[in-house]
Amino acid sequence: MLEGAKSMGAGAATIALAGAAIGIGNVFSSLIHSVARNPSLAKQLFGYAILGFALTEAIALFALMMAFLIFERRIRENGVDRTKPSDVAESVGSNPARDNGSRRKGADFATDYSTLREKDFMYQSGAI
């Protein structure tokens, strides 16, 4: 239940991106209208338009950052943290210290991948 709420929260945070797109459209629409009314102020109005674009885009980037933070926290709470190589190595069952640098066979990759999928399933189902 909580996992679903976090996914919905991450999705809702991305709605702000649509609002930022509309805001940027309004900024440049106003620029075009203003330059059409008074072409002699085009340089000054363009500077104001770029400032408005930058501020609107900053809001969009903050919203996107929040969505990623919510989504990343949801992934970390559900099991293996794939951002740390030690967790990936433990979940697959390989030991980087024993690896002599030689290429591994395809069958080893298949068994390691199936082991990783089984562990992910057990984390998600709450068995571990």
N, CA, C and O atoms as a GROMACS GRO file, in nm:
protein
  512
    1MET      N    1   0.082  -0.119   0.000
    1MET     CA    2   0.000   0.000   0.000
    1MET      C    3   0.087   0.126   0.000
    1MET      O    4   0.066   0.218  -0.078
    2LEU      N    5   0.186   0.125   0.090
    2LEU     CA    6   0.276   0.240   0.098
    2LEU      C    7   0.359   0.252  -0.031
    2LEU      O    8   0.386   0.362  -0.078
    3GLU      N    9   0.398   0.138  -0.086
    3GLU     CA   10   0.475   0.139  -0.210
    3GLU      C   11   0.394   0.202  -0.324
    3GLU      O   12   0.447   0.279  -0.404
    4GLY      N   13   0.268   0.167  -0.331
    4GLY     CA   14   0.181   0.224  -0.434
    4GLY      C   15   0.164   0.374  -0.416
    4GLY      O   16   0.160   0.450  -0.513
    5ALA      N   17   0.153   0.416  -0.291
    5ALA     CA   18   0.139   0.560  -0.263
    5ALA      C   19   0.264   0.636  -0.304
    5ALA      O   20   0.256   0.748  -0.353
    6LYS      N   21   0.381   0.575  -0.283
    6LYS     CA   22   0.505   0.640  -0.322
    6LYS      C   23   0.516   0.649  -0.475
    6LYS      O   24   0.563   0.749  -0.528
    7SER      N   25   0.472   0.545  -0.544
    7SER     CA   26   0.473   0.549  -0.690
    7SER      C   27   0.378   0.657  -0.740
    7SER      O   28   0.410   0.729  -0.835
    8MET      N   29   0.262   0.667  -0.678
    8MET     CA   30   0.167   0.771  -0.718
    8MET      C   31   0.224   0.910  -0.687
    8MET      O   32   0.202   1.004  -0.764
    9GLY      N   33   0.295   0.923  -0.578
    9GLY     CA   34   0.357   1.051  -0.543
    9GLY      C   35   0.464   1.091  -0.643
    9GLY      O   36   0.474   1.207  -0.681
   10ALA      N   37   0.544   0.992  -0.686
   10ALA     CA   38   0.647   1.021  -0.787
   10ALA      C   39   0.582   1.061  -0.918
   10ALA      O   40   0.630   1.151  -0.987
   11GLY      N   41   0.472   0.996  -0.954
   11GLY     CA   42   0.401   1.032  -1.076
   11GLY      C   43   0.337   1.169  -1.066
   11GLY      O   44   0.338   1.246  -1.162
   12ALA      N   45   0.282   1.200  -0.949
   12ALA     CA   46   0.220   1.332  -0.930
   12ALA      C   47   0.323   1.443  -0.934
   12ALA      O   48   0.293   1.554  -0.976
   13ALA      N   49   0.444   1.413  -0.889
   13ALA     CA   50   0.549   1.516  -0.892
   13ALA      C   51   0.588   1.550  -1.036
   13ALA      O   52   0.637   1.660  -1.062
   14THR      N   53   0.567   1.458  -1.127
   14THR     CA   54   0.601   1.487  -1.266
   14THR      C   55   0.493   1.571  -1.335
   14THR      O   56   0.516   1.622  -1.445
   15ILE      N   57   0.376   1.586  -1.274
   15ILE     CA   58   0.272   1.671  -1.332
   15ILE      C   59   0.320   1.816  -1.339
   15ILE      O   60   0.279   1.891  -1.427
   16ALA      N   61   0.407   1.854  -1.247
   16ALA     CA   62   0.462   1.990  -1.248
   16ALA      C   63   0.540   2.017  -1.376
   16ALA      O   64   0.554   2.132  -1.416
   17LEU      N   65   0.591   1.913  -1.440
   17LEU     CA   66   0.663   1.932  -1.566
   17LEU      C   67   0.569   1.984  -1.674
   17LEU      O   68   0.609   2.066  -1.757
   18ALA      N   69   0.447   1.937  -1.675
   18ALA     CA   70   0.349   1.988  -1.773
   18ALA      C   71   0.318   2.135  -1.745
   18ALA      O   72   0.306   2.214  -1.838
   19GLY      N   73   0.307   2.170  -1.618
   19GLY     CA   74   0.284   2.310  -1.582
   19GLY      C   75   0.400   2.398  -1.623
   19GLY      O   76   0.380   2.511  -1.667
   20ALA      N   77   0.522   2.347  -1.608
   20ALA     CA   78   0.639   2.425  -1.649
   20ALA      C   79   0.641   2.443  -1.801
   20ALA      O   80   0.678   2.550  -1.850
   21ALA      N   81   0.601   2.340  -1.875
   21ALA     CA   82   0.596   2.351  -2.021
   21ALA      C   83   0.495   2.458  -2.063
   21ALA      O   84   0.521   2.536  -2.154
   22ILE      N   85   0.381   2.460  -1.997
   22ILE     CA   86   0.280   2.563  -2.027
   22ILE      C   87   0.335   2.702  -1.991
   22ILE      O   88   0.314   2.798  -2.065
   23GLY      N   89   0.404   2.712  -1.878
   23GLY     CA   90   0.462   2.839  -1.837
   23GLY      C   91   0.566   2.890  -1.935
   23GLY      O   92   0.570   3.010  -1.966
   24ILE      N   93   0.651   2.801  -1.984
   24ILE     CA   94   0.753   2.842  -2.082
   24ILE      C   95   0.686   2.886  -2.211
   24ILE      O   96   0.729   2.982  -2.274
   25GLY      N   97   0.581   2.815  -2.250
   25GLY     CA   98   0.506   2.857  -2.368
   25GLY      C   99   0.446   2.995  -2.352
   25GLY      O  100   0.447   3.075  -2.446
   26ASN      N  101   0.394   3.022  -2.234
   26ASN     CA  102   0.338   3.156  -2.207
   26ASN      C  103   0.444   3.265  -2.211
   26ASN      O  104   0.419   3.375  -2.260
   27VAL      N  105   0.563   3.235  -2.158
   27VAL     CA  106   0.671   3.334  -2.158
   27VAL      C  107   0.707   3.374  -2.301
   27VAL      O  108   0.715   3.492  -2.333
   28PHE      N  109   0.729   3.275  -2.386
   28PHE     CA  110   0.770   3.308  -2.522
   28PHE      C  111   0.654   3.359  -2.607
   28PHE      O  112   0.675   3.435  -2.702
   29SER      N  113   0.534   3.318  -2.575
   29SER     CA  114   0.417   3.375  -2.643
   29SER      C  115   0.406   3.523  -2.612
   29SER      O  116   0.379   3.604  -2.701
   30SER      N  117   0.426   3.559  -2.486
   30SER     CA  118   0.422   3.700  -2.448
   30SER      C  119   0.536   3.778  -2.512
   30SER      O  120   0.520   3.894  -2.548
   31LEU      N  121   0.652   3.714  -2.527
   31LEU     CA  122   0.764   3.780  -2.594
   31LEU      C  123   0.727   3.813  -2.739
   31LEU      O  124   0.752   3.925  -2.785
   32ILE      N  125   0.669   3.718  -2.809
   32ILE     CA  126   0.632   3.741  -2.948
   32ILE      C  127   0.529   3.852  -2.959
   32ILE      O  128   0.540   3.938  -3.047
   33HIS      N  129   0.430   3.851  -2.872
   33HIS     CA  130   0.328   3.956  -2.875
   33HIS      C  131   0.387   4.094  -2.844
   33HIS      O  132   0.353   4.194  -2.906
   34SER      N  133   0.477   4.096  -2.746
   34SER     CA  134   0.536   4.224  -2.706
   34SER      C  135   0.626   4.281  -2.815
   34SER      O  136   0.625   4.401  -2.840
   35VAL      N  137   0.705   4.196  -2.880
   35VAL     CA  138   0.792   4.242  -2.988
   35VAL      C  139   0.709   4.287  -3.108
   35VAL      O  140   0.747   4.380  -3.178
   36ALA      N  141   0.596   4.220  -3.131
   36ALA     CA  142   0.509   4.261  -3.241
   36ALA      C  143   0.449   4.399  -3.214
   36ALA      O  144   0.428   4.476  -3.308
   37ARG      N  145   0.422   4.431  -3.087
   37ARG     CA  146   0.366   4.562  -3.054
   37ARG      C  147   0.471   4.672  -3.057
   37ARG      O  148   0.445   4.784  -3.101
   38ASN      N  149   0.592   4.639  -3.008
   38ASN     CA  150   0.696   4.740  -3.000
   38ASN      C  151   0.831   4.678  -3.036
   38ASN      O  152   0.903   4.632  -2.947
   39PRO      N  153   0.866   4.674  -3.164
   39PRO     CA  154   0.991   4.609  -3.206
   39PRO      C  155   1.118   4.675  -3.154
   39PRO      O  156   1.222   4.610  -3.148
   40SER      N  157   1.112   4.800  -3.117
   40SER     CA  158   1.233   4.869  -3.069
   40SER      C  159   1.279   4.816  -2.932
   40SER      O  160   1.395   4.834  -2.895
   41LEU      N  161   1.191   4.753  -2.860
   41LEU     CA  162   1.228   4.697  -2.728
   41LEU      C  163   1.263   4.549  -2.734
   41LEU      O  164   1.266   4.483  -2.630
   42ALA      N  165   1.288   4.496  -2.851
   42ALA     CA  166   1.309   4.351  -2.868
   42ALA      C  167   1.424   4.299  -2.782
   42ALA      O  168   1.412   4.193  -2.720
   43LYS      N  169   1.537   4.374  -2.778
   43LYS     CA  170   1.652   4.328  -2.701
   43LYS      C  171   1.622   4.320  -2.551
   43LYS      O  172   1.654   4.221  -2.486
   44GLN      N  173   1.562   4.423  -2.499
   44GLN     CA  174   1.529   4.426  -2.357
   44GLN      C  175   1.425   4.320  -2.323
   44GLN      O  176   1.437   4.252  -2.221
   45LEU      N  177   1.324   4.305  -2.407
   45LEU     CA  178   1.221   4.205  -2.381
   45LEU      C  179   1.276   4.063  -2.390
   45LEU      O  180   1.232   3.974  -2.318
   46PHE      N  181   1.374   4.043  -2.479
   46PHE     CA  182   1.433   3.909  -2.490
   46PHE      C  183   1.506   3.872  -2.361
   46PHE      O  184   1.501   3.758  -2.317
   47GLY      N  185   1.573   3.969  -2.300
   47GLY     CA  186   1.640   3.944  -2.172
   47GLY      C  187   1.541   3.906  -2.064
   47GLY      O  188   1.567   3.816  -1.984
   48TYR      N  189   1.427   3.975  -2.060
   48TYR     CA  190   1.324   3.940  -1.963
   48TYR      C  191   1.266   3.802  -1.991
   48TYR      O  192   1.235   3.726  -1.899
   49ALA      N  193   1.251   3.769  -2.118
   49ALA     CA  194   1.197   3.638  -2.155
   49ALA      C  195   1.291   3.525  -2.112
   49ALA      O  196   1.247   3.421  -2.064
   50ILE      N  197   1.421   3.546  -2.131
   50ILE     CA  198   1.518   3.444  -2.089
   50ILE      C  199   1.517   3.429  -1.937
   50ILE      O  200   1.529   3.317  -1.887
   51LEU      N  201   1.503   3.538  -1.865
   51LEU     CA  202   1.493   3.530  -1.719
   51LEU      C  203   1.368   3.451  -1.677
   51LEU      O  204   1.374   3.366  -1.589
   52GLY      N  205   1.255   3.480  -1.741
   52GLY     CA  206   1.133   3.406  -1.711
   52GLY      C  207   1.145   3.259  -1.746
   52GLY      O  208   1.096   3.172  -1.674
   53PHE      N  209   1.211   3.231  -1.859
   53PHE     CA  210   1.234   3.091  -1.898
   53PHE      C  211   1.319   3.020  -1.794
   53PHE      O  212   1.288   2.907  -1.754
   54ALA      N  213   1.427   3.085  -1.749
   54ALA     CA  214   1.517   3.021  -1.652
   54ALA      C  215   1.446   2.992  -1.520
   54ALA      O  216   1.464   2.884  -1.463
   55LEU      N  217   1.366   3.086  -1.473
   55LEU     CA  218   1.295   3.064  -1.346
   55LEU      C  219   1.190   2.954  -1.359
   55LEU      O  220   1.173   2.872  -1.268
   56THR      N  221   1.120   2.952  -1.472
   56THR     CA  222   1.019   2.848  -1.493
   56THR      C  223   1.085   2.710  -1.506
   56THR      O  224   1.034   2.611  -1.453
   57GLU      N  225   1.197   2.705  -1.576
   57GLU     CA  226   1.268   2.578  -1.593
   57GLU      C  227   1.325   2.529  -1.461
   57GLU      O  228   1.333   2.408  -1.438
   58ALA      N  229   1.365   2.621  -1.373
   58ALA     CA  230   1.417   2.582  -1.242
   58ALA      C  231   1.309   2.510  -1.161
   58ALA      O  232   1.336   2.411  -1.093
   59ILE      N  233   1.187   2.560  -1.168
   59ILE     CA  234   1.077   2.494  -1.098
   59ILE      C  235   1.057   2.352  -1.152
   59ILE      O  236   1.034   2.259  -1.076
   60ALA      N  237   1.067   2.338  -1.285
   60ALA     CA  238   1.051   2.206  -1.346
   60ALA      C  239   1.162   2.111  -1.300
   60ALA      O  240   1.136   1.994  -1.273
   61LEU      N  241   1.284   2.161  -1.292
   61LEU     CA  242   1.395   2.075  -1.249
   61LEU      C  243   1.381   2.035  -1.103
   61LEU      O  244   1.414   1.922  -1.066
   62PHE      N  245   1.331   2.126  -1.019
   62PHE     CA  246   1.307   2.089  -0.879
   62PHE      C  247   1.200   1.981  -0.870
   62PHE      O  248   1.213   1.888  -0.790
   63ALA      N  249   1.095   1.992  -0.949
   63ALA     CA  250   0.989   1.890  -0.948
   63ALA      C  251   1.042   1.757  -0.996
   63ALA      O  252   1.008   1.652  -0.940
   64LEU      N  253   1.124   1.758  -1.100
   64LEU     CA  254   1.181   1.633  -1.151
   64LEU      C  255   1.274   1.570  -1.049
   64LEU      O  256   1.277   1.448  -1.033
   65MET      N  257   1.352   1.654  -0.979
   65MET     CA  258   1.441   1.603  -0.876
   65MET      C  259   1.361   1.537  -0.763
   65MET      O  260   1.401   1.432  -0.713
   66MET      N  261   1.250   1.598  -0.724
   66MET     CA  262   1.168   1.538  -0.619
   66MET      C  263   1.109   1.404  -0.663
   66MET      O  264   1.103   1.309  -0.585
   67ALA      N  265   1.067   1.397  -0.788
   67ALA     CA  266   1.013   1.270  -0.840
   67ALA      C  267   1.119   1.162  -0.836
   67ALA      O  268   1.091   1.049  -0.797
   68PHE      N  269   1.242   1.195  -0.877
   68PHE     CA  270   1.350   1.096  -0.874
   68PHE      C  271   1.384   1.055  -0.732
   68PHE      O  272   1.411   0.938  -0.706
   69LEU      N  273   1.384   1.150  -0.639
   69LEU     CA  274   1.414   1.115  -0.500
   69LEU      C  275   1.308   1.022  -0.442
   69LEU      O  276   1.341   0.927  -0.372
   70ILE      N  277   1.183   1.048  -0.471
   70ILE     CA  278   1.076   0.961  -0.422
   70ILE      C  279   1.089   0.823  -0.484
   70ILE      O  280   1.076   0.722  -0.415
   71PHE      N  281   1.114   0.819  -0.613
   71PHE     CA  282   1.124   0.690  -0.683
   71PHE      C  283   1.246   0.613  -0.637
   71PHE      O  284   1.238   0.491  -0.620
   72GLU      N  285   1.361   0.680  -0.617
   72GLU     CA  286   1.482   0.612  -0.572
   72GLU      C  287   1.464   0.554  -0.433
   72GLU      O  288   1.508   0.442  -0.406
   73ARG      N  289   1.400   0.628  -0.344
   73ARG     CA  290   1.377   0.578  -0.209
   73ARG      C  291   1.287   0.455  -0.213
   73ARG      O  292   1.307   0.361  -0.136
   74ARG      N  293   1.189   0.454  -0.303
   74ARG     CA  294   1.100   0.339  -0.316
   74ARG      C  295   1.179   0.217  -0.361
   74ARG      O  296   1.155   0.106  -0.313
   75ILE      N  297   1.273   0.234  -0.454
   75ILE     CA  298   1.354   0.122  -0.502
   75ILE      C  299   1.445   0.071  -0.392
   75ILE      O  300   1.457  -0.050  -0.374
   76ARG      N  301   1.509   0.161  -0.317
   76ARG     CA  302   1.601   0.118  -0.212
   76ARG      C  303   1.530   0.043  -0.100
   76ARG      O  304   1.587  -0.049  -0.042
   77GLU      N  305   1.406   0.081  -0.070
   77GLU     CA  306   1.334   0.014   0.038
   77GLU      C  307   1.284  -0.123  -0.003
   77GLU      O  308   1.253  -0.206   0.083
   78ASN      N  309   1.276  -0.150  -0.132
   78ASN     CA  310   1.221  -0.277  -0.178
   78ASN      C  311   1.322  -0.388  -0.192
   78ASN      O  312   1.283  -0.500  -0.225
   79GLY      N  313   1.446  -0.364  -0.170
   79GLY     CA  314   1.540  -0.474  -0.184
   79GLY      C  315   1.680  -0.429  -0.212
   79GLY      O  316   1.734  -0.343  -0.143
   80VAL      N  317   1.739  -0.486  -0.314
   80VAL     CA  318   1.878  -0.465  -0.346
   80VAL      C  319   1.899  -0.322  -0.391
   80VAL      O  320   1.826  -0.271  -0.477
   81ASP      N  321   1.999  -0.258  -0.333
   81ASP     CA  322   2.035  -0.123  -0.374
   81ASP      C  323   2.136  -0.135  -0.487
   81ASP      O  324   2.252  -0.166  -0.464
   82ARG      N  325   2.091  -0.112  -0.608
   82ARG     CA  326   2.177  -0.133  -0.724
   82ARG      C  327   2.276  -0.020  -0.745
   82ARG      O  328   2.353  -0.022  -0.841
   83THR      N  329   2.276   0.080  -0.656
   83THR     CA  330   2.372   0.188  -0.670
   83THR      C  331   2.503   0.153  -0.601
   83THR      O  332   2.605   0.219  -0.624
   84LYS      N  333   2.503   0.048  -0.517
   84LYS     CA  334   2.625   0.007  -0.451
   84LYS      C  335   2.672  -0.125  -0.511
   84LYS      O  336   2.598  -0.223  -0.507
   85PRO      N  337   2.794  -0.131  -0.565
   85PRO     CA  338   2.842  -0.255  -0.628
   85PRO      C  339   2.848  -0.372  -0.530
   85PRO      O  340   2.833  -0.487  -0.572
   86SER      N  341   2.870  -0.346  -0.401
   86SER     CA  342   2.879  -0.456  -0.306
   86SER      C  343   2.745  -0.528  -0.293
   86SER      O  344   2.742  -0.651  -0.280
   87ASP      N  345   2.632  -0.454  -0.297
   87ASP     CA  346   2.502  -0.518  -0.288
   87ASP      C  347   2.472  -0.601  -0.412
   87ASP      O  348   2.414  -0.710  -0.402
   88VAL      N  349   2.511  -0.552  -0.527
   88VAL     CA  350   2.488  -0.628  -0.650
   88VAL      C  351   2.571  -0.754  -0.648
   88VAL      O  352   2.522  -0.861  -0.686
   89ALA      N  353   2.697  -0.744  -0.604
   89ALA     CA  354   2.783  -0.863  -0.600
   89ALA      C  355   2.729  -0.966  -0.501
   89ALA      O  356   2.733  -1.086  -0.529
   90GLU      N  357   2.680  -0.920  -0.386
   90GLU     CA  358   2.624  -1.014  -0.288
   90GLU      C  359   2.497  -1.079  -0.339
   90GLU      O  360   2.474  -1.197  -0.317
   91SER      N  361   2.414  -1.002  -0.408
   91SER     CA  362   2.288  -1.056  -0.455
   91SER      C  363   2.309  -1.157  -0.567
   91SER      O  364   2.232  -1.252  -0.580
   92VAL      N  365   2.413  -1.138  -0.646
   92VAL     CA  366   2.439  -1.231  -0.755
   92VAL      C  367   2.514  -1.352  -0.704
   92VAL      O  368   2.502  -1.460  -0.761
   93GLY      N  369   2.591  -1.337  -0.598
   93GLY     CA  370   2.663  -1.448  -0.541
   93GLY      C  371   2.807  -1.454  -0.589
   93GLY      O  372   2.876  -1.552  -0.562
   94SER      N  373   2.855  -1.354  -0.658
   94SER     CA  374   2.992  -1.354  -0.705
   94SER      C  375   3.080  -1.281  -0.604
   94SER      O  376   3.032  -1.201  -0.524
   95ASN      N  377   3.206  -1.311  -0.610
   95ASN     CA  378   3.301  -1.247  -0.521
   95ASN      C  379   3.405  -1.178  -0.607
   95ASN      O  380   3.487  -1.245  -0.670
   96PRO      N  381   3.404  -1.043  -0.613
   96PRO     CA  382   3.501  -0.973  -0.698
   96PRO      C  383   3.645  -1.000  -0.658
   96PRO      O  384   3.735  -0.991  -0.742
   97ALA      N  385   3.669  -1.033  -0.529
   97ALA     CA  386   3.806  -1.060  -0.486
   97ALA      C  387   3.859  -1.189  -0.547
   97ALA      O  388   3.980  -1.202  -0.568
   98ARG      N  389   3.770  -1.287  -0.575
   98ARG     CA  390   3.813  -1.414  -0.635
   98ARG      C  391   3.822  -1.407  -0.786
   98ARG      O  392   3.881  -1.495  -0.848
   99ASP      N  393   3.764  -1.304  -0.845
   99ASP     CA  394   3.762  -1.295  -0.991
   99ASP      C  395   3.903  -1.263  -1.040
   99ASP      O  396   3.962  -1.163  -1.000
  100ASN      N  397   3.956  -1.348  -1.127
  100ASN     CA  398   4.092  -1.328  -1.176
  100ASN      C  399   4.094  -1.245  -1.304
  100ASN      O  400   4.199  -1.235  -1.368
  101GLY      N  401   3.984  -1.187  -1.341
  101GLY     CA  402   3.979  -1.102  -1.458
  101GLY      C  403   3.946  -1.176  -1.586
  101GLY      O  404   3.931  -1.114  -1.691
  102SER      N  405   3.936  -1.308  -1.579
  102SER     CA  406   3.904  -1.384  -1.700
  102SER      C  407   3.757  -1.368  -1.734
  102SER      O  408   3.675  -1.336  -1.647
  103ARG      N  409   3.723  -1.391  -1.858
  103ARG     CA  410   3.585  -1.378  -1.902
  103ARG      C  411   3.506  -1.496  -1.852
  103ARG      O  412   3.552  -1.610  -1.858
  104ARG      N  413   3.387  -1.469  -1.801
  104ARG     CA  414   3.302  -1.576  -1.748
  104ARG      C  415   3.218  -1.634  -1.859
  104ARG      O  416   3.190  -1.568  -1.960
  105LYS      N  417   3.178  -1.756  -1.842
  105LYS     CA  418   3.098  -1.825  -1.942
  105LYS      C  419   2.954  -1.775  -1.936
  105LYS      O  420   2.911  -1.720  -1.835
  106GLY      N  421   2.880  -1.794  -2.045
  106GLY     CA  422   2.742  -1.749  -2.054
  106GLY      C  423   2.651  -1.818  -1.954
  106GLY      O  424   2.556  -1.757  -1.905
  107ALA      N  425   2.678  -1.945  -1.924
  107ALA     CA  426   2.594  -2.018  -1.830
  107ALA      C  427   2.604  -1.957  -1.691
  107ALA      O  428   2.504  -1.952  -1.618
  108ASP      N  429   2.723  -1.908  -1.654
  108ASP     CA  430   2.738  -1.844  -1.523
  108ASP      C  431   2.652  -1.718  -1.515
  108ASP      O  432   2.590  -1.692  -1.412
  109PHE      N  433   2.649  -1.641  -1.623
  109PHE     CA  434   2.566  -1.522  -1.624
  109PHE      C  435   2.419  -1.558  -1.610
  109PHE      O  436   2.345  -1.490  -1.539
  110ALA      N  437   2.376  -1.665  -1.676
  110ALA     CA  438   2.235  -1.705  -1.669
  110ALA      C  439   2.197  -1.746  -1.528
  110ALA      O  440   2.090  -1.708  -1.480
  111THR      N  441   2.282  -1.823  -1.461
  111THR     CA  442   2.249  -1.865  -1.325
  111THR      C  443   2.254  -1.747  -1.230
  111THR      O  444   2.170  -1.736  -1.140
  112ASP      N  445   2.352  -1.657  -1.249
  112ASP     CA  446   2.358  -1.539  -1.164
  112ASP      C  447   2.235  -1.451  -1.183
  112ASP      O  448   2.182  -1.397  -1.086
  113TYR      N  449   2.190  -1.437  -1.307
  113TYR     CA  450   2.072  -1.355  -1.334
  113TYR      C  451   1.948  -1.418  -1.273
  113TYR      O  452   1.864  -1.347  -1.217
  114SER      N  453   1.935  -1.551  -1.282
  114SER     CA  454   1.817  -1.615  -1.222
  114SER      C  455   1.822  -1.603  -1.070
  114SER      O  456   1.718  -1.586  -1.007
  115THR      N  457   1.940  -1.611  -1.011
  115THR     CA  458   1.953  -1.594  -0.867
  115THR      C  459   1.912  -1.453  -0.827
  115THR      O  460   1.843  -1.434  -0.727
  116LEU      N  461   1.955  -1.355  -0.904
  116LEU     CA  462   1.918  -1.217  -0.876
  116LEU      C  463   1.768  -1.196  -0.886
  116LEU      O  464   1.709  -1.128  -0.803
  117ARG      N  465   1.705  -1.255  -0.987
  117ARG     CA  466   1.560  -1.243  -1.002
  117ARG      C  467   1.486  -1.310  -0.887
  117ARG      O  468   1.386  -1.258  -0.838
  118GLU      N  469   1.535  -1.426  -0.841
  118GLU     CA  470   1.472  -1.494  -0.728
  118GLU      C  471   1.482  -1.409  -0.602
  118GLU      O  472   1.384  -1.396  -0.528
  119LYS      N  473   1.598  -1.350  -0.578
  119LYS     CA  474   1.614  -1.267  -0.459
  119LYS      C  475   1.526  -1.142  -0.467
  119LYS      O  476   1.468  -1.101  -0.366
  120ASP      N  477   1.517  -1.082  -0.586
  120ASP     CA  478   1.429  -0.966  -0.602
  120ASP      C  479   1.285  -1.003  -0.572
  120ASP      O  480   1.212  -0.928  -0.508
  121PHE      N  481   1.242  -1.121  -0.620
  121PHE     CA  482   1.105  -1.165  -0.595
  121PHE      C  483   1.083  -1.186  -0.446
  121PHE      O  484   0.977  -1.151  -0.394
  122MET      N  485   1.181  -1.245  -0.377
  122MET     CA  486   1.166  -1.269  -0.235
  122MET      C  487   1.162  -1.137  -0.157
  122MET      O  488   1.087  -1.125  -0.061
  123TYR      N  489   1.243  -1.037  -0.199
  123TYR     CA  490   1.237  -0.905  -0.135
  123TYR      C  491   1.101  -0.841  -0.156
  123TYR      O  492   1.043  -0.786  -0.062
  124GLN      N  493   1.049  -0.848  -0.277
  124GLN     CA  494   0.922  -0.782  -0.306
  124GLN      C  495   0.805  -0.852  -0.238
  124GLN      O  496   0.708  -0.787  -0.198
  125SER      N  497   0.812  -0.984  -0.223
  125SER     CA  498   0.702  -1.055  -0.160
  125SER      C  499   0.710  -1.050  -0.008
  125SER      O  500   0.616  -1.090   0.061
  126GLY      N  501   0.823  -1.001   0.046
  126GLY     CA  502   0.836  -0.988   0.190
  126GLY      C  503   0.888  -1.114   0.257
  126GLY      O  504   0.884  -1.123   0.380
  127ALA      N  505   0.938  -1.211   0.179
  127ALA     CA  506   0.988  -1.335   0.237
  127ALA      C  507   1.123  -1.313   0.307
  127ALA      O  508   1.159  -1.388   0.398
  128ILE      N  509   1.197  -1.212   0.264
  128ILE     CA  510   1.328  -1.185   0.325
  128ILE      C  511   1.319  -1.055   0.401
  128ILE      O  512   1.418  -1.012   0.462
   0.00000   0.00000   0.00000
